[in-house]
Amino acid sequence: MKRTVVVFSGGQDSTTCLIQALQQYDEVHCVTFDYGQRHRAEIDVAQKLSLKLGARAHKVLDVTLLNELAVSSLTRDSIPVPGYNPEDSGLPSTFVPGRNILFLTLAAIYAYQVEAESVITGVCETDFSGYPDCRDEFVKALNHAVSLGMARDIRFETPLMWLDKAETWALADYWQHLETIRHETLTCYNGIQGDGCGECAACNLRANGLNHYLANKSAVMATMQQKTGLK
């Protein structure tokens, strides 16, 4: 019995990871984190999608302590979410310090409990928006530390790490769920499901990726398959 735990927010990336995991594992558990996030609708979206897509279980963990410690535009209504600015190379206001450190560690503990062999996260270095905790180097370092600390080899998988957003859309389409991802996920920093507000940085990245994929389907699909090893 192959089991995995998906860190699941109900957004484009984690839902694409869940869809693929359901094809590759016998049993898939989802874990969603309530950290007092600004767009809390994502928790409801995650619950509905995990049920619809067929996850074995879905656990929502209360980690609201993170909200007290991490000041970000995703944890404070008083800090505006950023719009798209291609010239901005600094750390974005949407960065939540320590979020992926906490999420991956807790997901690994949950994986230990349910005897899962891996934890899947949708972090991506290609389109990582300047978040230092989405880098491959970080994930591998934390994976090593967690495995040492629990004396069990729980593998952190990052299926989107080297895919850009167009290729992530291609992956969803490969598994025949492009419309699910487009209309039922929530990626928008302003908490609007589907195509979102169309103004924030997350919506811009998502829309640009979709438009590029739809205009270059064959080429993008081929590149995605080459990167992922899918036939």
Solvent accessible surface area in square Angstrom, and as a share of the most:
residue,aa,sasa,rsa
1,M,150,0.67
2,K,92,0.39
3,R,58,0.21
4,T,0,0.00
5,V,0,0.00
6,V,0,0.00
7,V,21,0.12
8,F,2,0.01
9,S,46,0.29
10,G,0,0.00
11,G,7,0.07
12,Q,1,0.01
13,D,35,0.18
14,S,10,0.06
15,T,0,0.00
16,T,0,0.00
17,C,1,0.01
18,L,0,0.00
19,I,3,0.02
20,Q,16,0.07
21,A,1,0.01
22,L,44,0.22
23,Q,108,0.48
24,Q,77,0.34
25,Y,20,0.08
26,D,98,0.51
27,E,27,0.12
28,V,3,0.02
29,H,13,0.06
30,C,0,0.00
31,V,0,0.00
32,T,3,0.02
33,F,8,0.03
34,D,23,0.12
35,Y,5,0.02
36,G,22,0.21
37,Q,1,0.01
38,R,76,0.28
39,H,19,0.09
40,R,114,0.42
41,A,48,0.37
42,E,15,0.07
43,I,17,0.09
44,D,79,0.41
45,V,11,0.06
46,A,0,0.00
47,Q,83,0.37
48,K,147,0.62
49,L,5,0.02
50,S,3,0.02
51,L,150,0.75
52,K,123,0.52
53,L,29,0.14
54,G,48,0.46
55,A,20,0.15
56,R,156,0.57
57,A,34,0.26
58,H,50,0.22
59,K,79,0.33
60,V,51,0.29
61,L,49,0.25
62,D,110,0.57
63,V,16,0.09
64,T,57,0.33
65,L,114,0.57
66,L,13,0.06
67,N,31,0.16
68,E,128,0.58
69,L,132,0.66
70,A,3,0.02
71,V,93,0.54
72,S,3,0.02
73,S,0,0.00
74,L,4,0.02
75,T,11,0.06
76,R,64,0.23
77,D,116,0.60
78,S,100,0.65
79,I,48,0.25
80,P,102,0.64
81,V,25,0.15
82,P,37,0.23
83,G,42,0.40
84,Y,119,0.45
85,N,80,0.41
86,P,93,0.59
87,E,147,0.66
88,D,89,0.46
89,S,114,0.73
90,G,46,0.45
91,L,111,0.55
92,P,27,0.17
93,S,48,0.31
94,T,1,0.01
95,F,28,0.11
96,V,1,0.00
97,P,63,0.40
98,G,27,0.26
99,R,40,0.15
100,N,18,0.09
101,I,89,0.45
102,L,57,0.29
103,F,18,0.08
104,L,2,0.01
105,T,43,0.25
106,L,45,0.22
107,A,0,0.00
108,A,0,0.00
109,I,88,0.45
110,Y,18,0.07
111,A,0,0.00
112,Y,94,0.36
113,Q,130,0.58
114,V,30,0.17
115,E,119,0.54
116,A,3,0.03
117,E,61,0.27
118,S,0,0.00
119,V,0,0.00
120,I,5,0.03
121,T,7,0.04
122,G,12,0.11
123,V,14,0.08
124,C,10,0.06
125,E,53,0.24
126,T,64,0.37
127,D,34,0.18
128,F,63,0.26
129,S,55,0.36
130,G,28,0.27
131,Y,19,0.07
132,P,43,0.27
133,D,11,0.06
134,C,13,0.08
135,R,99,0.36
136,D,24,0.13
137,E,131,0.59
138,F,34,0.14
139,V,6,0.03
140,K,131,0.56
141,A,63,0.49
142,L,25,0.12
143,N,24,0.12
144,H,120,0.53
145,A,55,0.42
146,V,14,0.08
147,S,19,0.12
148,L,124,0.61
149,G,68,0.65
150,M,45,0.20
151,A,98,0.76
152,R,90,0.33
153,D,130,0.67
154,I,1,0.01
155,R,108,0.40
156,F,17,0.07
157,E,41,0.18
158,T,30,0.17
159,P,35,0.22
160,L,1,0.00
161,M,3,0.01
162,W,136,0.48
163,L,3,0.01
164,D,46,0.24
165,K,16,0.07
166,A,4,0.03
167,E,12,0.05
168,T,3,0.02
169,W,0,0.00
170,A,0,0.00
171,L,1,0.00
172,A,1,0.00
173,D,38,0.20
174,Y,61,0.23
175,W,50,0.18
176,Q,160,0.71
177,H,53,0.24
178,L,17,0.08
179,E,101,0.45
180,T,16,0.09
181,I,0,0.00
182,R,71,0.26
183,H,99,0.44
184,E,52,0.23
185,T,0,0.00
186,L,7,0.03
187,T,32,0.19
188,C,2,0.01
189,Y,26,0.10
190,N,71,0.37
191,G,22,0.21
192,I,85,0.43
193,Q,88,0.39
194,G,8,0.08
195,D,77,0.40
196,G,20,0.20
197,C,34,0.20
198,G,56,0.53
199,E,135,0.61
200,C,3,0.02
201,A,30,0.23
202,A,11,0.09
203,C,3,0.02
204,N,37,0.19
205,L,56,0.28
206,R,8,0.03
207,A,47,0.36
208,N,79,0.40
209,G,6,0.06
210,L,9,0.05
211,N,91,0.47
212,H,94,0.42
213,Y,1,0.00
214,L,81,0.40
215,A,81,0.63
216,N,59,0.30
217,K,98,0.41
218,S,97,0.62
219,A,66,0.51
220,V,10,0.05
221,M,39,0.18
222,A,58,0.45
223,T,50,0.29
224,M,0,0.00
225,Q,44,0.20
226,Q,152,0.68
227,K,100,0.42
228,T,49,0.28
229,G,51,0.49
230,L,27,0.14
231,K,196,0.83
